[in-house]
Amino acid sequence: MDKIEQLLADLTDANGVPGFEDEVAEVMVRHTLAADEVTYDKLGSVIARKTGTADSPRIMIAGHLDEIGFIVNQITDEGYIKFLPLGGWWGHVALAQRVIIKTSKGDVLGVIGSKPPHILKEDERKKVLEIEDMFIDIGVTPKTDIKKLGIRVGDPIVPVAKFTRMNNPKVYLNKAFDNRIGVAAAVAVINALKGIKHPNAVYGVGTVQEEVGLRGAGTAAYAVDPDVAFVADVSLAADGPGSEKYNKAKLGTGPSITVYDGSMIPNRRLRDLVIDVAEKEKIPFHLSAMPRGGTDGGRIHISRSGVPCLYVGVATRYIHSHTSIIHRDDFDNLVKLLVAVIKKLDNKTVKALNKR
């Protein structure tokens, strides 16, 4: 593995559902070698600063540390675990998957189960099974002692997955690319700027609790008070059967520059600047839109008196599931594009983004 692949592997193998991001934060800090200073806001978001030839403008690159998961909600008398979702889950992708319950006494392996389909009524078979109708089976027997295992209501639950190269060695498979891909981009940009002149201060930020309401983005943006912000996140890959008509976000075609999402209309001058830089630097890209859902930009762009903000992404298959797929070239080109844009963001250029 090279440094970037190791970064992606370490971040995605780490576990961190909303409110429990400490393990991922530690990985981010360990890999952010070129930062001048690393601090935290009071919710736990990581803020890594790299100052260039000036303390301002302040450029924020945000990716969220948390991944979707679950939390223990109830333990039945027989020892089965009822749970609540942390983030958006579709019942079809949760059922029959292996998970780990993170307890004070260590990890407990389980599998998500439900009433057997053989005894479902005909109308029940046609419905997507709701999370509330599922449970986690930890290998329950009449002698199972839940207290001895240390499982308690409130314990986080994470998917079981491992970073893997697929048949094409540039195609990676793992959980939590949403949004460790954005955290990795923030880290890689900070490290890439070592020894390079840039007329600003860059803040690589790993936000917390994005999947449950963009919470860390609000506090981190308030702490940084950025003049410009980039939200690095996954974008919806549209190269699978049945989804081709929705956008041009295909694996291997470069980063996504998002013109609209459900939480933010980007600053149009910043959008055009990024497109111009990509074209001049011959960096492949595609334009994308996400009519439903949102990103940390939904909070960042309305922080304080407002922040010029743009959501850039990496096309990713099967987000909000136990495993997703990305292409390494898309990540590398995203980092290359962000570095090229940051080198141009001096005071004059940033002031022009707000010109009326």
Secondary structure, DSSP 8 states (H G I E B T S, - for coil): --HHHHHHHHHHHS---TT--HHHHHHHHHH-TT-SEEEE-TT--EEEEEE-SSS-SEEEEEEE----EEEEEEE-TTS-EEEEEES---HHHHTT-EEEEEETTEEEEEEEE-S-GGGS-HHHHTS---GGG-EEES---TT--HHHHT--TT-EEEE----EE-SSTTEEEES-HHHHHHHHHHHHHHHHTTT---SSEEEEEEES-GGGTSHHHHHHHHHH--SEEEEEEEEE---STT-TTT----TTS--EEEEEETTB---HHHHHHHHHHHHHTT---EEEEESS---THHHHTTSTT---EEEEEEEEBS-SSS-EEEEHHHHHHHHHHHHHHHTT--HHHHHHTT--
